[in-house]
Amino acid sequence: MCLPRHFQMTSLEAQHALMARCPFATLVTVSSDGVDANSLPLLLNAQRSKHGVLEGHIARANSLLKTPPTQAMALFHGPDSYITPSWYPAKREHGRVVPTWHYLSVQAHGTLRFIEDPAWLKAHVAELTTRFEREQTAPWSIEDAPADYIEGMCRAIVGVELRIERLVSKHKAAQHKDEATRQAVCGALKEKGVAEQEAGWLSGAPFTKGK
C-alpha cells in the first residue's frame, strides 16, 4: 500500500474501531491456484491477541477449502467519497486543482485457520446474529428457528479465524491541506447528505470510534 506519512492511521484503537464499524470485509488469499478473494463479515475479538482475532465463516462448498492457505489479508473499507476540485477555494484562486478520492481502509494480515467444531460454529453464528439483529426493530435470534434446522445450517459452513499479526491502515483525506480547504470539503459533503461525523473524517478529522 502506498502510505504517505500524513495518511497513516497508526492508532490500534482507531484501526479496531474501523474494523468493528465496517465488518463486511474481503478476505484475500494466495495458493498454488492463484489469488482468491472472498467477501464476508468478520467479527473482531480484540482481547484474544495483541492485534486481535477476526472470526467469520464460509460455505463448506467454497473452493478455498480445497487447498487451505495459512496466510491471509482481510481488507476493510470505511467511509469514502469522490472529491471534486470545484469544492476547493484554490480552484477560484489559481485553478491548479484536480479531482481525488477520500477513503479510510484497514488491511489485517495474519495466520488463517479453519474450524469445524460444531460448538464453535453455533456460538459464532449466535454472536454474529446478535451483532447485526440488535439494530432491527424486531430482532431475530437463532432460538427462533428449530434446533435441528440450525444444526443443519452449521454443518454447511466452516469457521474462519484470522489471527492478526500486522495492521496497515490508511486515512486518505485532506489532512495535508489548509483549514479553508478542509472546511470547504466538509461543508460540501454535508450538503450532499453525508453525515456530519463521516464528513469530518473524509475532510481530515481524526477517525474515532464514533456512534
URZI-V107887 format. One record per pair of residues at least 4 apart in sequence whose ideal C-beta (glycine too) atoms are under 6 Angstrom apart, sorted by the first residue. I is the first residue (numbers start at 1). J is the second residue. Records with the same first field share a line. If there is no record, write none. Layout:
I=J + J
This chain:
1=168
3=8 + 170
6=175 + 176
7=170 + 171 + 172
9=14 + 169 + 171
14=207
15=106 + 167 + 169
16=46
17=209
18=78 + 104 + 106
19=44 + 76 + 106
20=44
22=76 + 78
23=41 + 42
24=41
25=42 + 74 + 76
26=37 + 39 + 75
27=38 + 72 + 74
28=37 + 73
29=36 + 69 + 72
30=35
31=67 + 69
36=64
40=56
42=54 + 56 + 74
43=55
44=52 + 54
45=53
46=52
48=53
49=53 + 163
51=164 + 167
52=164
53=163
54=74 + 162
55=124 + 161
56=160
57=157 + 159 + 160
58=62 + 158 + 160
60=156 + 158
68=114
69=112
70=112
72=112 + 162
73=107 + 109
74=108 + 162
75=107
76=106
77=105
78=104
79=104 + 198 + 201 + 202
80=103
81=102 + 202
82=101
83=100 + 102
84=99
85=91 + 97 + 98 + 99
87=184 + 185 + 188
88=97 + 181
89=180 + 184
90=97
91=97
102=172 + 173 + 202
103=172
104=171
105=170
106=169
107=168
108=164 + 167
109=165 + 166
110=162 + 163 + 164 + 165
111=163
112=162
113=161
114=158
115=120 + 159
116=158
120=159
121=154 + 159
122=154
124=159
126=142
129=133 + 142
133=139 + 140
134=139
140=144
142=150
145=149 + 150
171=207
173=202 + 203 + 204
174=181 + 182 + 185 + 203 + 204
175=204
177=181 + 182
182=203 + 204
185=203
186=199 + 203
189=194 + 199 + 202
190=194 + 199
194=198 + 199
197=210
200=205
201=205 + 207
